[in-house]
Amino acid sequence: MDTIVPEALLRRLDVPGPRYTSYPTADRFGPAFGPAEYRQALRQRAEGGTVGGTPPLSLYIHIPFCESVCYYCACNKIITKHHERSAEYLDALEAEIALHVVELGSGQSVSQLHFGGGSPTFLTDEEIGRLMARLRESFKIVAGAEISIEVDPRTATPERLRSLAAMGFNRISFGIQDFDPDVQEAVHRVQSYESVRDLVVAARANGFESINADLIYGLPKQTPESFTRTIQQVAELRPDRIALYAYAHLPERFKPQRRILAPDLPVGESRIKMLGGAIAGFIAAGYTYIGMDHFALPGDALSAARRQGRLHRNFQGYSTQPDCDLIALGVSSIGRMGSTYSQNAKTLPEYYESIAKGEFPIVRGLTLTRDDVLRRAVIMAIMCQGRVEYESIELAHLIKFPEYFAAELEDLKPFAEGGLVEIGDDAIQITAMGWYYVRGVAAVFDKHLRASGNRERFSRII
């Protein structure tokens, strides 16, 4: 049963912490992992099929281009109105796909495919169709695969959604952020409620199985009252899923954010009220709190996975798909292969240079240690199931949980006293209230974070 979290507790929990789309987190990646190490990881997959066959892949394709800058954005993007730039990028993507086919062979099964950005709809329908055709030639996209795309409502029409559905996309995500006109002006992203409503209607009419809406709280000019109106409008649209993110103001790292005036940003107390109001509003509208800023309607597959203990987590967030290898294509993309993580070059010149040489554009990554793999299992169990069974961890990793994690269990005691976790003789259980602080609970088992003690490079949990 969903619980509405008290504002007093939200204030107490408002500290920085990782989002744990991976463990170890991406700040631990280093240049010692490069193209050669990535190629070896691919070959190990190709050679290591099981009796039941190699598990399906997940694919992520990053399209970095946007026509205009959103001042809050911290994504890797390239602002341009020159659409002809996408032709060279598509050529490079196709070459990168070919490099993978050389190592893995053609026809590897894919159960999850996601286009992100940037704005994938910067590409024309013909360009998206060309890329989808190449992916289908190179991989086997299995029946029932989740094929999703992020859509900027300002660059989409109902006709475009019809074309995307015809190409096989069955999930769609709309970047809304906020419907208040003053907020939209302050972040340089103006789009009307009516235009988004028409796109949601069109997505349903064209058979999209799941519609997601992205929102951000803590933006300039936002107030608890104005954000309540946005929450009500989004609830009226009835998207299947909602992602509610906290804005992290880091102008020293992200140049577009320097155009946001600090006095326009809501202070801590207002942010707390926005989050508390959003949680209450969505729960009252019938949504289930999934965890980590995500909500879903009870009938959505994500809610079903949450109820049945089948949630998983990858670089795109919560997923219904089993833990699997992720091939990441395009500039700055982050992937996972076996017990390794890797990231592509972050700039187009560097990315193009590697591709032109016939080389994987990997610039950094990490090979996980035995301890990393163990802690990843614990952290993902906390993030996804809200429960860690000692016996399952002990059998899989040949340890004694209470001994190996004695210091961590001691550090969890204040969380138990605060009603966020229950520490038993055989398991750790996140409480209904603890789900709102699941990042903080998971961080207790983060060896790298414990060693450095530096949380300030991460976004705030609230």
C-alpha positions in Angstrom: 0.0 0.0 0.0 1.4 3.4 -0.9 2.3 5.7 1.9 2.3 9.5 1.9 5.7 10.6 3.3 5.7 13.4 5.9 7.4 16.6 5.0 9.5 16.5 8.2 11.0 13.2 7.1 11.6 14.5 3.6 13.6 17.4 5.1 15.7 15.0 7.1 16.5 12.8 4.1 17.5 15.6 1.8 21.2 14.7 1.2 23.2 14.0 -2.0 23.5 10.4 -3.2 24.0 8.2 -6.2 21.0 7.1 -8.4 22.5 3.6 -8.8 21.7 3.0 -12.4 24.9 1.0 -12.1 27.2 -0.1 -9.3 30.0 1.0 -9.2 28.7 4.4 -10.3 30.0 6.0 -13.5 32.4 8.3 -11.7 34.5 5.2 -11.0 35.1 4.5 -14.6 38.6 5.1 -15.8 40.8 5.3 -19.0 42.5 1.9 -18.3 39.4 0.3 -19.8 39.4 1.0 -23.6 38.6 -0.6 -26.9 40.7 -3.7 -26.4 39.0 -4.5 -23.1 35.6 -3.9 -24.5 36.3 -6.2 -27.5 37.4 -8.9 -25.1 34.1 -8.5 -23.1 32.2 -8.9 -26.4 34.2 -12.0 -27.3 33.5 -13.5 -23.9 29.8 -13.1 -24.5 30.0 -14.6 -28.0 31.9 -17.6 -26.7 30.0 -18.0 -23.4 26.5 -19.1 -24.5 24.7 -21.3 -22.1 22.7 -24.5 -22.7 19.6 -22.4 -22.9 21.2 -19.9 -25.3 22.7 -16.5 -24.6 20.3 -14.1 -22.8 18.9 -11.3 -25.0 20.6 -8.0 -25.3 19.4 -4.5 -24.5 20.3 -1.7 -27.0 20.6 2.0 -26.3 21.1 4.5 -29.1 22.0 8.1 -28.2 20.9 10.9 -30.5 22.7 14.0 -29.2 21.1 16.7 -31.4 18.5 19.3 -30.2 17.2 22.3 -32.0 17.2 24.6 -28.9 18.8 24.4 -25.5 16.8 23.8 -22.3 18.6 25.7 -19.6 18.2 22.9 -17.0 19.6 20.2 -19.1 22.6 18.1 -18.0 22.5 15.6 -20.8 25.2 15.2 -23.5 23.7 17.2 -26.4 24.6 19.3 -29.4 22.4 22.3 -30.1 22.0 22.9 -33.8 19.3 23.7 -36.4 21.4 22.1 -39.1 19.6 18.9 -39.7 22.1 17.8 -42.3 24.5 17.0 -39.5 22.5 13.9 -38.7 23.6 12.2 -42.0 27.2 11.9 -40.8 26.1 10.7 -37.4 23.9 8.0 -38.9 26.8 6.8 -41.0 28.9 6.5 -37.8 26.2 4.7 -35.9 25.9 2.1 -38.7 29.7 1.6 -38.7 29.6 1.2 -34.9 26.8 -1.4 -35.3 28.9 -3.2 -37.8 31.9 -3.4 -35.4 29.6 -5.2 -32.9 28.4 -7.7 -35.5 32.0 -8.5 -36.3 32.6 -9.6 -32.7 29.2 -11.0 -31.8 28.0 -12.3 -35.1 24.7 -11.2 -36.6 21.3 -12.1 -35.2 21.9 -11.6 -31.5 18.5 -11.5 -29.8 17.4 -8.1 -28.5 14.5 -7.7 -26.0 14.9 -4.0 -25.2 15.7 -1.1 -27.5 15.7 2.5 -26.5 16.3 5.8 -28.4 17.4 8.6 -26.1 19.1 12.0 -26.3 19.2 14.8 -26.9 16.1 14.7 -29.0 15.7 11.5 -31.1 12.9 13.2 -33.0 15.6 15.6 -34.3 16.0 12.9 -36.9 13.4 12.7 -39.8 11.1 9.7 -40.0 13.2 8.5 -42.9 16.4 8.6 -40.9 14.8 6.8 -37.9 13.5 4.2 -40.4 16.9 3.8 -41.9 18.5 3.2 -38.5 15.7 0.8 -37.4 16.2 -1.2 -40.6 20.0 -1.5 -40.0 19.3 -2.6 -36.4 16.9 -5.3 -37.6 19.4 -6.5 -40.2 22.1 -6.8 -37.6 20.2 -8.1 -34.6 17.1 -10.2 -34.0 14.5 -8.1 -32.2 12.4 -10.7 -30.5 8.6 -10.8 -30.3 7.3 -8.7 -27.5 10.5 -6.6 -27.3 10.2 -3.2 -25.6 11.0 -0.6 -28.3 10.9 2.9 -26.8 11.8 6.5 -27.9 12.1 9.8 -26.1 10.0 12.5 -27.7 10.3 16.3 -27.5 6.7 17.4 -27.8 7.9 20.5 -29.7 9.3 18.4 -32.5 6.5 15.9 -32.8 3.1 15.7 -34.4 0.3 13.0 -34.3 1.4 12.1 -37.8 5.0 11.5 -36.6 3.7 9.2 -33.8 1.8 7.2 -36.4 5.1 6.7 -38.3 7.0 5.7 -35.2 4.4 3.1 -34.4 4.6 1.8 -37.9 8.4 1.3 -37.4 7.7 -0.9 -34.4 8.1 1.6 -31.5 5.6 0.5 -28.7 6.7 2.7 -25.8 7.1 6.5 -25.8 8.3 9.1 -23.3 7.3 12.8 -23.4 9.5 15.4 -21.8 7.0 17.7 -20.1 9.0 19.0 -17.0 6.3 21.7 -16.1 3.2 23.2 -17.7 3.5 26.6 -16.0 4.2 29.3 -18.6 6.5 31.3 -16.4 8.6 28.2 -15.6 8.7 27.2 -19.3 10.0 30.7 -20.2 12.6 30.6 -17.4 14.0 27.3 -18.7 13.6 28.1 -22.4 11.2 25.2 -23.1 7.8 26.5 -24.1 5.1 23.9 -25.0 1.4 24.1 -24.3 -0.7 21.6 -22.3 -3.0 21.2 -25.3 -0.1 20.2 -27.7 1.1 17.5 -25.2 -2.5 16.3 -24.7 -3.0 15.9 -28.4 0.2 13.8 -28.6 -0.8 11.6 -25.7 -4.2 11.0 -27.4 -2.4 10.2 -30.7 0.0 7.8 -28.9 -2.9 5.9 -27.5 -4.7 5.8 -30.8 -1.6 4.4 -32.5 -1.3 1.5 -30.0 1.7 2.6 -27.9 1.6 0.1 -25.0 3.1 2.5 -22.4 3.3 6.3 -22.3 5.8 8.0 -19.9 5.9 11.6 -18.8 9.0 13.3 -17.4 8.7 16.0 -14.8 11.2 18.1 -12.9 10.7 19.9 -9.6 13.0 22.6 -8.2 13.1 24.6 -11.5 13.2 28.4 -11.6 9.9 30.2 -11.0 8.3 27.0 -9.6 6.2 27.3 -6.5 4.4 24.5 -4.6 1.1 26.0 -5.9 2.1 26.1 -9.5 3.6 22.6 -9.4 0.4 21.3 -7.9 -1.4 22.6 -11.0 1.1 20.7 -13.2 0.6 17.5 -11.2 -3.1 17.8 -11.7 -2.8 18.4 -15.4 -0.4 15.4 -15.8 -2.8 13.2 -13.8 -5.6 14.2 -16.2 -3.4 13.1 -19.2 -3.2 9.7 -17.4 0.3 8.6 -18.7 1.0 5.0 -17.8 4.3 6.0 -16.1 5.7 9.2 -14.6 9.3 10.0 -13.8 9.6 12.8 -11.3 13.2 14.2 -11.1 14.8 16.7 -8.8 16.6 19.5 -10.6 20.3 19.6 -9.7 21.7 23.1 -10.2 25.4 22.6 -11.1 26.2 25.6 -13.4 30.0 25.0 -12.9 29.6 21.7 -14.7 26.7 22.3 -17.1 27.1 25.6 -19.1 23.4 26.0 -20.1 22.5 26.2 -16.4 24.4 29.4 -16.1 21.4 31.1 -17.8 19.2 30.2 -14.8 19.2 33.0 -12.2 19.9 31.5 -8.7 17.3 33.9 -7.0 14.6 32.3 -9.2 15.2 28.8 -7.8 12.9 27.5 -5.1 14.5 27.1 -1.7 14.7 23.8 0.2 11.4 24.2 2.0 9.5 24.8 -1.3 11.2 21.9 -2.9 10.1 19.6 -0.1 6.5 20.8 -0.4 6.7 20.2 -4.2 7.9 16.7 -3.8 5.4 15.9 -0.9 2.6 17.4 -2.9 3.5 15.5 -6.1 3.7 12.2 -4.2 0.3 12.8 -2.5 -1.2 14.0 -5.8 -0.1 11.0 -7.9 -1.1 8.5 -5.2 -4.5 10.2 -4.9 -4.9 9.9 -8.7 -4.4 6.1 -8.4 -0.7 5.8 -9.2 1.7 3.3 -7.5 5.0 4.6 -6.2 7.6 2.4 -7.8 10.6 3.9 -6.1 13.3 6.4 -7.0 11.1 9.1 -8.4 9.0 6.8 -10.5 5.2 6.2 -10.5 3.0 3.9 -12.6 -0.6 3.0 -13.0 -1.5 -0.3 -11.3 -2.1 -2.0 -14.7 1.3 -1.0 -16.1 3.9 -3.7 -16.5 6.2 -1.7 -14.2 3.7 -1.9 -11.4 3.2 -5.6 -11.9 6.9 -6.1 -11.8 7.1 -4.1 -8.5 4.3 -6.2 -7.0 5.9 -9.5 -8.1 9.5 -8.7 -7.1 10.6 -8.6 -10.8 11.9 -5.1 -11.0 15.3 -4.5 -12.6 17.4 -1.4 -13.0 19.7 -0.2 -15.8 21.2 3.1 -17.1 17.7 4.2 -18.2 16.2 3.6 -14.8 13.7 0.9 -13.6 12.9 -1.8 -16.1 10.8 -4.9 -16.4 13.5 -6.6 -18.4 15.8 -9.2 -16.7 19.4 -8.1 -15.9 21.1 -8.2 -19.3 24.1 -7.0 -21.3 23.5 -3.5 -22.7 25.2 -2.3 -26.0 25.3 1.5 -26.0 25.6 3.1 -29.4 26.5 6.8 -30.1 28.4 9.6 -28.6 28.7 9.4 -24.7 26.6 6.3 -24.4 27.2 4.0 -21.4 26.9 0.2 -21.8 27.4 -2.9 -19.8 28.9 -6.2 -21.1 29.3 -9.1 -18.7 31.2 -7.8 -15.6 32.3 -4.6 -17.4 31.0 -1.1 -17.9 32.1 1.2 -20.7 31.5 4.7 -22.1 31.9 6.1 -25.6 33.7 9.3 -26.4 31.8 12.4 -25.2 32.5 14.6 -28.2 31.6 14.1 -31.8 35.1 14.7 -33.2 36.6 12.1 -30.9 33.7 9.7 -31.6 34.0 10.1 -35.4 37.8 9.7 -35.2 37.5 6.3 -33.6 34.8 5.1 -35.9 36.9 6.3 -39.0 39.8 4.1 -37.7 37.5 1.1 -37.4 37.8 1.1 -33.7 35.2 1.0 -30.9 34.9 4.6 -29.5 35.3 3.5 -25.9 37.2 6.1 -23.8 36.7 4.8 -20.3 35.2 2.0 -18.3 35.6 -0.5 -15.6 36.0 -4.3 -15.0 34.2 -5.2 -11.8 36.0 -7.0 -9.0 34.4 -9.9 -7.0 33.5 -7.4 -4.3 31.9 -5.0 -6.9 29.7 -7.9 -8.2 28.6 -8.8 -4.7 27.8 -5.3 -3.7 26.0 -4.7 -7.0 23.7 -7.6 -6.2 22.9 -6.2 -2.7 22.4 -2.7 -4.0 20.1 -3.8 -6.8 18.1 -6.0 -4.5 17.6 -2.9 -2.3 16.8 -0.6 -5.2 14.5 -3.0 -7.0 12.9 -5.5 -4.5 13.3 -3.5 -1.3 14.6 -6.7 0.3 17.9 -8.5 0.7 17.8 -12.2 1.5 21.0 -13.1 3.2 20.9 -16.7 2.1 20.5 -16.0 -1.6 23.5 -13.6 -1.5 25.6 -16.1 0.6 24.9 -18.9 -1.8 25.7 -16.9 -4.9 28.8 -15.2 -3.6 30.1 -17.7 -1.0 30.2 -15.3 2.0 28.6 -15.0 5.4 26.4 -11.9 5.1 26.4 -10.8 8.7 30.2 -11.1 8.9 31.1 -9.6 5.5 28.7 -6.7 6.0 29.1 -6.2 9.7 30.0 -2.5 9.4 27.1 -1.8 7.0 24.6 -3.6 9.2 25.8 -1.4 12.1 25.4 1.7 10.0 21.8 0.7 9.1 20.7 0.7 12.7 19.7 4.5 12.7 17.7 3.8 9.6 15.9 1.0 11.5 15.3 3.3 14.4 13.8 5.8 12.0 11.4 3.3 10.6 13.0 3.1 7.2 14.3 -0.5 7.3 13.8 -3.6 9.3 16.9 -5.6 10.0 16.1 -9.3 10.6 18.2 -12.4 11.3 17.8 -13.5 7.6 17.0 -10.4 5.6 16.9 -6.6 5.3 13.5 -5.2 4.4 12.8 -1.7 3.2 9.6 -0.3 4.8 6.9 1.5 3.0 8.3 4.8 4.2 11.9 3.6 3.5 11.1 3.4 -0.3 11.3 7.2 -0.4 14.9 7.0 0.8 16.0 3.8 -1.0 19.0 5.6 -2.5 20.3 6.4 1.0 19.8 2.8 2.2 21.6 1.4 -0.9 24.5 3.9 -0.4 25.4 2.2 2.9 26.7 -0.8 0.9 28.6 1.4 -1.6 32.2 0.6 -0.7 33.6 3.4 -3.0 31.3 6.0 -1.5 32.2 4.8 2.0 35.9 5.1 1.2 35.7 8.6 -0.2 32.9 10.1 1.9 32.3 12.6 -0.9 28.6 12.8 -1.7 28.6 16.3 -3.1 29.2 15.2 -6.7 25.8 13.5 -6.8 22.3 15.0 -7.0 20.3 15.4 -3.8 18.0 12.5 -2.9 15.2 15.0 -2.4 
